[in-house]
């Protein structure tokens, strides 16, 4: 049980609580509300949409694939949902969700809960990645959408996946110059992976349009290259890239004043883990994921998990997973009879089946590449919060560390404000590689509250130590 002070918020007992107002969360909230449930929708951002449907400085973006939730992209409250933006869910236990928001700090004890917490971008640590001007591709995209500001004037983009191409076109349209796009995959490998989208024409056409736009602008993707060092003293001055195959030549430097990196996504499973949902390791993705059934139900019957917070499927797929979870919750609570609930779920599953090629494409694109871990330089900072280097972690492992918990205690990896959000996955991968053991044998880092930093003011002097 999490002990917490009361700071003005009122505890709530809705039928359904949904954490995350991205595609999956919106899908779940609307489906459950349409069935008659009382729904509280929580999100730590000030606007709905998450990363996949992030709203910018202009009119709300309304892609066709999000037609089911168009009417709530500006404000979910129009559908009768108790929408609470700027609200951080910092803990989850048997008593419910623990929230800090504009209303104060309070608890939500819902009959059912849907976790739609999304994913974080994974970036392998390289020397210089803590310099000002280095951001994730998603972070650069968010800044551009929210403020119309490009991260630099001459920008290098490196990593893997379709986000690199999408970000490149957006930055060019905003007036920025590109120093280059550097893709880890070889062209033949990328072409084979991209062919999966041909079985789902809307995604295939979108990809072709992105490539065509870049080609018309004179931008060519450079294949089989991995960033090995970001150059600069007080800010980014350049990027060094090397062939992923050592037989293909040496490192070269590209002049740039900003670098955008993206090597895949890792599900944000912290709240599910904290609550006690069973997790399983996915070797292909190189990440832990929440176990669930076909209705999105976790090993705990009253907790559902949907969207990229479980496995990467993209915004289209996440909306449908959320709808499935919302329908299942409504059926549990008697708001939908069995026949009607099954009819709705069959319709949703048929749409999910049509998206299966796109999901395979994303799984293949963002698969785990052990070579990126094996090649980490010893002087790279692995844990940004605690300034722990790769060499320190490897030395600790060679001295006998055999679990993520021991690694955390002895090196302080993951003990900073981010609670391991940016380093735990990398540390676990280094541990597995160095020990030659599988992540299933090594176990997983324990998630503890708060999952994000909390503000503690003078009015909370009596806060007990076990509350955080």
Protein Blocks (a to p, Z undefined) as FASTA:
>chain_A
ZZdddehiacdddfbdcehjafklmmmmmmmmmnopacddddfbfbehijmlcccfbdcd
ddfklmmmmmmmmomklnopacdehiacfbdcfkbccdddfkbccddddfbdcddebjad
dddddehilpghiacfklmmmmmmmnopafbfbdcdededjklmmmmmmmmmnopacfbd
cdfbafklmmmmmmmmmmmmklmmmmmmmmmmmmmnopacdehiacfbdcdfkbcfbdcd
ddfblknoccdddddfbdcddebdcddfklmmmnopacdddfknopacddddfkopafbl
kbccedjklbcebjmlmmmmmmmmmmmmmmmnopacfklmmmmmmmmmmmmmmmmmmmmm
mmmmmpccfklmmmpcfkbcfblmlopafklmmmmmmnopabfklmmmmnopoiamnnom
mmmmmmmmmmmmmnopafklnopadddddfbdcdddfklmmpcfklZZ
